[in-house]
Amino acid sequence: MRVFLDTFNDQRRAYVLGWNPLGIQQDGIMTEGSGTDFSVDIVMESKGMITSDGWTLEVAIPFKSLRYEAGKGKLWGIHIARNIDRFNDEFDSWMPMSRDISSQLVQEGHITGLENISTERTLEVIPSVTVSETGKRVNALTLAQLAANPALLDPGRTLNEPLKFDLGVTAKYSLTPTITLDLAINPDFAQVEADQTVVTANQRFPIFFEEKRPFFLEGIDIFRTPIQAVHTRAISDPDIAVKLSGKRGRNTFGILLASDNAPGNFTKEDRQDAKALPAIQRFLDKNAYVGILRLKRDVGKQSYIGLLLTSYNFIEKHNQLGGIDGRFQISKQKTFSFQLLGSTSRRCFFEPALDPHRPGPSDGCFGGYDPDPNDPNKLSTTPTQTNNYYRTGNGLAYQFSYNRDGRHFYYGANGNGQTRNYRADLGFTRRLNTNFEGAYLGYSSEQKPKAKLINWNFNDNFGTNFNWQGLSQNFYHEASGNLNFQHNTSLGFGVDNGYERLFEEEFGSKRTATHSGAFFGSPGRSTTQHGFYMFGNTKPSQKYSFNMFLNFNWNSFDYDFGATPKFIRVSPAAFANPNAALDPGPGKSVDLNLSFNYQPTKPLNMSLSYEQSKLRRNDTGLLAYQDNIYSFRSTYQFSRFLFARARIDYDTLSSNARGQFLFGYTPNPGTAFYVGYNDDLTRNGFSPFTRQLEPGFRRNGRTFFIKMSYLFRKSFGG
């Protein structure tokens, strides 16, 4: 059962509150054009009961858990709906819903009688304490012992660090029913659940990881824009953070300020490393200062125009960003969105076409000193060479999207781009000096809920990337189809054809008359590419489900990074000289994802997944890399609030096994008690000290922790 509450009746944003027959809660915020964010937590009470002829549910949602407008003549938008999983996830709505209209909230119903709702102010304080004990693997042999006998295998030893106590507090104060002030002082941002294990071999661009910390997730939708210029994981470890957000009339705003100690927080080993110290000394124990301002103005019925400003400042690294964005409901079926950002930065920039230089201690790109040629354990007075130059750089980023939704036929066009000097130090940027322009269209057949084939759909999309110098980087065309059957079963196929072009300056130096380039041989590479993929899923009963994705691609690029220590570089240039410049080349790649979920009883849920990614080069016929990731997860729900969870991941590329075991009691958002143990092992892997093969299991590190927090809630006025 789900209730959508549009507490401002603006048809743009709504609380999504859901419950299963046992009263277990799901909560989130739906934003038109952005989907639903289920990371938020809302304090409410619910209880369900399964009876002989169905089930009943009782729910109490305190007004002080919501942001809202109330008073004489005020309305709230509301949808009441039910998802029936056994009927192929059938969605039944209280109000008529048409798939021929792009907006769901414009079709909502309304409730009245809001004149006498209390306008009390609420203070929430959540103190927390985390007690942890960490052990990590360190050298058992000295550098002198290893240098005297290179054949020695350093077994390492586990060093247990002193017991650590972390105290923190977060607070929330509702200035009005629509405006909230949040404060975090020395918050405990340890993640109860670690990031998912992913394939990292042959990756050109950074990998995105979701934000999981409650303080930043609360009200995060206001800071989300078409371009990901705000990604709060960039604020790693704040000493203090303040957030003010809310809505008045047609105006929505958000302000976030933080002092982050992570950039200057170096480990004990780094501080005691004589070689590393000159490069980091000026940063030790210094904080980065962060500021974000977001404004939105509702325009018309379902449109808005917005402003975003961000500021990041650290020693020799400064970034200021600003721009506008908007979303416009052109008709019931058509929408257009855009964003335009500009950035100015004072920092180190990599200059592929300039000769390397040796910046001194007064230069912003100073990276320490070279080792003494007569004694590798000492430093010389010669600064380390780099292609980074400290300067000011101005950049631009843009995004646009036009979409026409429909019951059967839909299409759209979209594009985005970032210049070479664009930086968003508080956001996430996958690629620079690129533009993408593309389009799509599709058709979905009429739903036939009782038929064996419920419906089918076809999608076609294409796009191209090119840099700001006008040179093509890639082109693709993809066509796919999907069949949906009974028992939540679907099967789909797709083909794609394209072209990819590489430039050496995207990987390192660009060759000139005075220095060589990043590539061996030609300064560029290009190839046509062809692919085929299939995907499917089924859930024939409530007890188990299965998902699958398989992709074959011909002429995918091996970027010649290697995947050491298991996979050395296998390009022709690397065979002749292991230290040769990069020699990318095409090959055949295979990607496979399988997952199986089994729920033998209502309290117990288990899942097993397998992911494989590999690539074999065409020119040498050798395997560039192969990574297999096995993941097992299990949760036992003793009661609505009490659970135990286990997770085990094994990555064959790194020969790494990680175990995470957690016992938790969470009676409401804010009040929680956790006991956890994390273990990090290597099986038949390589020593982190000597890179020699180590048979059997070796422990890299482990952590035991207890985390407690309690929600104190007090209301004033009314």
N, C-alpha and C positions, 0 to 999 in steps of 0.2 A: 504494500500500500504506500502511495506517495501523495504528498500535498505540496503544491507549488504556491508559495506565498509571495506575492508582489506587494510588499508593504508600503511602497511609494506610488503604486498604481501608475508607473511610468512605462510599463510594457517593455522594459529593457533588462531588468535584473530581478531575480526571485530566489528566495530560499527554497531548497529542495529537501524536504524532510520525509524520510522513508522508514518503514518498519516491516519486519517479517512477522509471521503468525505468533512467534514467541516474544515479540516486543523488542527484539534487538534492533538498534537504531542505525540509520544511515543519514548523514546530513551533508549538504553542500550548497553551493551558490551557482545558479545558472545565469549566464550572461549571453544575451542574444549576439550571435556572431562569433562567440568564443567557446560555446559548449558549457559543460558543468564541471566545476571544481569540487571534488569530494574530500579535499584535504582539510577543510575547516571542521571545527568541533563546536556544537551548540548544546548548552545545558538544557535538558528537558527530561521528562519522566514518561515512561511507557511500560506497559505490561500486556502481554498477549496470552491467550489460552486456546488450545486446540480442543474442540468438542466433537461429539459424535456426528454432528451434521455440518461441521465447518470450523470456523475459528472466530474469536472476538478479540478486539483490540481497544485499549483505553490509553489515551495520550494526554499529557498536560505540558503545554509549551508556555513557559513564563514570558510575559511581555518584555521583561528586562533582558532576555536572551536575544532579543531582536532589535534591529534598527528600523524605525518606522515613523510615519506621519499619521497623526490621529487628530480628532476634533470634529466639530460640527461640519457636516457635508463631505467628510473625507470617505473615500472608498479604498478597499484593498482588492487587488486582483487575486484570484484563486483558481487553481486547478486541483481536482481530486482525481487520482488515477490509480490503476492497479496493473501490475505486471504479473502475468500468469506464465511461469516458466514452462510448465508441462504442455502448454498450448503454443509452443514455439515462441515463447516470450511475447505473448499477446499483450497489447497495450490497450486497456479500456479506460476511457476518459469520461468524466462527469459532463463536461462541455463538448459539443461536437468539434472534432479536429479534422482539418483538411490538409492532406499532403501537398495540395496545390498552392498553399500559402507558406512562404519561407519562414515566417515567425510563428513560434508556438505561443508566446505570451500575448500576442495581439488577439488570440482566440480564447483568452481566459474569461472566467466569470467574475463576479464581484460579490463582496460582502459589505454590509453596512452596520450601523449601530456602534460606531467607534468613538462616540462623543465623550464618554466618561472613562476612557482608558487612563490609567495613572501615568503621569509624566515624571515619576520618581527618578532620581539619579542613583546609579549603582556603582559600588566600588568592589572590585575583585582583586585580591592579593594572593599570589601563589608562591610561597617560599619553597625552595627545593634544596635537597642535599644529596650529593652523590659521593659514595665511598668506593674507591677502586684500588686494585692492586694489579700492577702490570709487570710482566716479565718479558724480556726480549733477549734475542741471541746476540752475543758479542764475541770478539776474538778470544780464543783460548791461548793462541800463540802470538808472540810479539812480531812486529815487522822484521826485526833483526833475525829472529829464528827462521822465518819464512825465506828471507833473503839468503841466509846461509845454506838452506837446504830446500830448493824449489819443489822437490818431490813430496815434501810433507803435506799432509792433508789436515787443515785446521778443522777439528770437529766442532769448534765453537762451544760456548757454554751459556746457560740461561742466567741472566742477571735480573734479579727481582728488585724493582724500584720500591722506595718507601711507600707505605700506605698514603693515599692521596684523598683529601677531603675538599670537595668543591661546594661552596655555599652560594646561593643566588636567589634572586627574587624577581618575579614579574608582576606587574600590576596593570589593571585596566579600570578606567574611570569614565563612566558615561556622563559627559557634560550635559547632554540633552539626549532624548531618544534617538537622535540622528547623528550625533557627533561623539566620538570616543577617543580618549587619550590612552595610549599604551606606553608602558615604561618597563625596561629590562635593565637590571643592574647585575653585572657579573653573571649573566644567565648561564645555566647549564645547557649547552647546546650539543651534548653528546647524543649521538643518534642511537636510539634503541634498536633500530634495524639498519644494517649496513647497506651500502649500494650494491646493486646487482652486478655479478661477474659478467663481463662482456668481452667480445673479441677485440683485441687491440692491435693485432698484426696487420701490417700493410695499410695503416690508417694515415691518410694525409692531413686530415682536419681534426680538431678537438672533438671529444665525445661529450655529449650533454648528459648531465645527471640532474634529476629532479630535486627541488627543495623539499626537505622533510621536517624542518624545525618549526614548531608550533607558533613561536612569536612572529616569524616572517610570513607564515601561511595565513594568519588572521588578517583578513581584509586585503589579501594580495591582489584580488581582482582589479582593484582601482589602479594598480601600477602596471598592469598588463596591457601591452599595446601590440599592434601588428608586427613591428620589429622588436625583437627581444632585447631592448635597451636596458631593462632592469631584470637581473637574475640575482636574487639575494644571496646565493651561495658565494658570490664574490666578496661578501662581508663574512669573513671566516670565523672570527672569534672576538666579538665586540665586548669591551669592558662595560659600555653603557649604550643603550639604544632607546630612542624615543620616536613614537609614531602618533600622529594626529590625523584622523580620517573621518569623513562623514559626508552628509548631503544636506543642503539647504535649498529648498525649492528646486530649481532646475540645475543647480550647481553642485557638482561632486568634487571633492578634493582629498588629497593625501599628502602628508609630509613625513619623511623619514630621515632621521639624523642618527649617526652612529660614530663611535670611536673604536676602531678595530686594531687590536694589538697583534694580530697574526703576522703582518709583514715584518715586524721587528722581533718576533718571538722565535728565536733559534734554539736548537737543541743544545744540550750540554756538550755533546760531541763536537758540534760545529764551533761552539765557543772556545773549545780547547784545541781545535785543529789549527796549528800554526800556519798551514798553507791556506786555509779558507778564511782565517780571521781578517787579513787586510781588505778583502773584498766585501766583508759584511759588517765591519766594525762601525761604520757610520750609520748603519741601520739598527743596531742593537737596541732593543727595548723602546723603539719608537713606534708611534701609532699612526695609522692612516685615518683621515677624517672624511666622512661620507655624508652627502646630502642629496635628497631626492624630493622634488616637488612635482605633483601631478594635479592638473585641473581639467575638469570636463564640464561642458555646458550642453544640456539637452536642447535639441533643436527640433521643432515640429513634433510629430507623434512618436517616431522611433529612431531619430537621428541624433548625432552628437558631433561636437567639435572639441578637440582636446589639446592640451599643452603639456609637454614633459621637459623637465630640466633636471640634470644630474651633475654632481660634482664629486670627484675623487682626488684626494691630495695626500701624497706621501713624499718622502725625501726623493727628489730627482725623478718624480713620477706624478704628473699633474694632468688631469683630464676633465674638461668641461663639455657638456653635451646639451643640446636643446633642439626642440622642434615641435611641429604640430601634427595632429592626426585627426581623422574623422571617419564616421560611418553614416551612410545615408540610405534610408529606405526609399528607393525610387518608386516602387509599386509593391503590391502584395507579394510579388515573386522576385523582384529584382533589388539587389543591394550593391552599393559601391563603397569601398573603404580605401583609405590611403594613409601614408605617414611619410613625413619628410624630416630628416634630422641632420644637423650639422655638429661637428665636434672640433675642438681645438685642444691640442695636447702639447705638453712640454715634457719630453721623455726621450728614451733611447729608441731610435728607429733603425731597423736593419736596412742597409743600403747595398743591394746586390751588385750594382754597377760601379761602386766606388772601391778603391784599393783598401785592404785592411790597414788599420792603424793601431797604435799602442797608446790608448788614453791614460794619462797620469791620474794620481789620486784626486786632483781637483776637477776632473772631468766626470760628468754624470754617468758615463758608461764604463768607468774604471772597474775592472774585474779581477784585480789582484796582480800577482807577479808570477813570472815563469819560474819553474824549478831551476836551481843552480846546476849548471852543466857538470860541475865537478862533484856535486853531492846532491843526488835527487831528493834527499830528505830535508834539504834546506831550500830557501827561496833566493832567487837572484834579485837584482834591482831593476830588472827589465819588465815593464808592464805587459800583461797578457794581451795578445793580438786579438782584434775583433773587427767585424764589419758593422757593428752598432755605432751610430753617431747620435750624440745628444743635440736635439734641436726642437724647434716648434713645427708641428704638423697640423694642417687643417684638412678635415675630411667631410664627406657627404654620404648619406644613406637614404634610400627611398624604398617604398613598397606601395603597391596598388593591387586591388582585387575587385573584379566585377563578376557577380554571380546571378544567374537566373535559375531559380529552383522551380520544380514542377512535379506534379503527381507522377508523370511518366517521363517527360523530356526535360533535361537540364543541361546547362552549358555555362561556360565562364572563361575569363582570361585573367592572368595575374602576372606580376613582375616584381623584382626587387634588385637592389644593387648596393654595393659599397665601394668607395674609392680606396686607393692604396693607403692613404693616411688616416682613414676613418678609424676611430677607436671608441669603444664603449666599455670602459674599465669596470662598470657596475652591471654590465649585461653579458650576453653570450653571442659571439660572432663566429660563425663557422668558417667564412672565407672572405678575403679582401680582394680588391681590384677585380671585381666581377660584376656582371649584370646577368639577370635571368629574365626571359620573357617567355610565357607559355600560355596554352589554352587547353580546354577540355570540353568534352560533351559526353552525354550518356543517356541511356533509356532504361527505364524500369517498368516491367510489365505490371498488369493489374494483380492485386493480391487475391489468391483463392485459398482461404484458410483450410478448407476441407480436402483439397486435392492433394495428390502425392507430390506434385511439383507446385509449391505454393506461389513462387514467382521467380523470374529471372531478370538479370540486368546486364547491360553491356556498357563499357566505358572506353573512351579513346582520348588520349592526351599526348601532347607533344610540347617540346620546349627547347630552348637554346641558351647557352652561356657564352658571353664574350667579354673581354676585358675592356678597360677604359681607353685602350689604345686602338680598339676596333678589331682586335684579332679574335677569331673564334676559339673557344675553349672546349665546347662539346655541343652535341645535338642529340636528341632522343625522340623516338616515337614509340608509344606503348598502347597496346590494345588488350583488353581483358574482358572476360565474361564470368558470370557467377550464377549458379543454380541453387535455389533454396528449397529443401524438402522438409517433410515431417520430421519430428524428433530433433528439432534444432540441428538439422544436418544441412550442410552446404558444401559445394564443390566448385572450385573456380580454376580457370586457366588464363595465362597471359603470355604474350610475346612482346619483345621490345627490340628495336634496332637503333643503332646510334653511331656516334663518332666522338672520339676523345682526343684532345691534343694537349701535350705537356710542354711547358717552357721551363728551362733550367733555373731562371730567376725566381720561380715559385718554390724551389727546393734549396736554394743557396745562392752562391755568387753567379753573376752573369759575366761571361767571358769578355774581356777587353784586350787591348794591346799590351796591357801591363799585368794582367793576371788571368788565370784559367777559370773555367766555369764549373758549375756543380755537376754537369753531365760529362760522361766519357763519350767522345765522338761528337755526333751532331748535337747542337744546342736545343733541339726540340725532338719530340716524338709524337706520332699520331697513328691511329688505327680505327678501323670500323669495328663495331661490336654488335653481337647478336645474342639474344637471350630468350629463354623459355622458362616459365615458372608455373607451378600449380599449388593450390592451397585448399584446405578443407577443415571442417570440424563437425563433430557429432556429439549429441548428448541424448542417447536413447533412454536413459533413466536418470533419476535424481542421484543415483549413486556414482556414476562415472561419466567422464567426458574425454574427448580426444581432439587435439588440434595438430595440424601439420602444415608446413610450408617448405617447398623444395624449389631451388632456383639453379639453373644452369646458364652460364654465360661464356661465350666464346670471345676471346681477345680482351678480357679484362687486364688491366695493367698490373704487373708486379713492379712496384716503385723501387725495388732493389734495396730496401731498408734492411732485409734480413729479419729473422725472428730469433735472435740469439738467446741462449746458447744452443738450443736444439737445432735451429735451422740457420746455417750460414748463408750468405749471399750466393746465388746460383746464376748470376748473369755471366756472359762471356768475359766481360772486363774483370769481374771479381775473380774468376778462375785464373786469369793471367797474373793478377795482382790483387790480393785481398784488400789492399788499401786504395784501390782505384776509385775514381769518381763514380757517381751513380750511373747505372746503365739500365734504365727502365725498359721493360719489354712486355709484350702481350702474352697471355696464356689462358688456359681454360680454368674457370673457377666454379666451385660448387658450394652452395649454402643450404643447409638443412636445419630445420627447427621442428622438434617433436615434443609434445607435452601430453601427459596423461594425468587426470585428476580422479581420485577415488575417495568417496565418502561412505564408508560402510555403515556408520551410525551418524545420527545428527550431531553429536559432540565432536566427532573425529573427522578431520579432513587431511588428506595426503595428496601430494602432487610430485610428479617426477618429470623432469624436462631434460632434453638433450639438444645441444647445438653443435653443428660442425661447420667449419669454414676452411676451405683449402684452395690453393691455386698452383697449377703446374705450368711452367713456362714453355712456350712453343719452341724457342731457339735451342735451349739445352735439354729440354725434355725432363727437367728435374723439378722436384717439388719445392716451391719457394717457401711455403709454410702450410701447416695443417694444425688447426686448433679444435679440440673437442672439449666442450663444457658440459658437465653433468651436474644437475641441481636437484636436491630433494628437499621438500618442505612439508612440515606436518604441524597441525594445530589441534590441540584438544581443549574444548570449551567446557570446563567443569560447570560453570554457571554463566549467567549473562555477563558477569564482571570478572570472573576468574578464568585464566587460561594458561596453557603452557605451549611453547612454540619451539620447534627445532628446524634448523636449516643447515644443510651441508652442500658445499660447492666444491667441485674438483675441476681444475683447468689443466689439460694435458700439456699445453704449450709451456707453461711455467712449472709444471709438476707440482702445483700448489693445491692443497686441500684446506678449506676454511670451514670451521664449525661454529655455529651460533646457537646458543640455547638460552631460552628466556622464559621466566615465570612472571606473570603479571596479574595485578589486581587493579582495575580501572573503573570504579563506581560512577565516575562522572568526569567530563573534561576538566583537567586541572588537578584532580585528586588521583594519585597513582602510586603504586608500589611495584618496583621491578627488581628481580634478582636475575643476573645474567652472567654467562660465561662465553667468551669468544676464544677460539683456538686457531692458530695459523701454522700449518705443517707443510713440509716438502717431502714428496715421496720419489725416490730415485731421481732427485734433482741435482742442481749444481750449487756448489758452495758460494755464498755471497762474498766471501773473502778471497778465494783463490780461483773460482770458476771451475773447479774440478768436480767431476761426477761423484755424488755421494749416494751410496746404496742405502735402501731402507728409508725409514721415516726420520726426519729431523724437524725439531720445533723451531720456528722462527720467532714466535711471540704468542703471548696469551694475556687475557684480561679477565678479571673477575670484578663485578661491580654490583652495588646495591644503590638504587635510585628511589628517592621518596619525594613526593610533593603533595601539598594539600591546598584546596581551594577555600579561601575565606571570602564570603560574599555578604555585603551589607548594602541595604537600600536606604536612601534619604529622601525626604520630601514626599511629594505626591499630590 
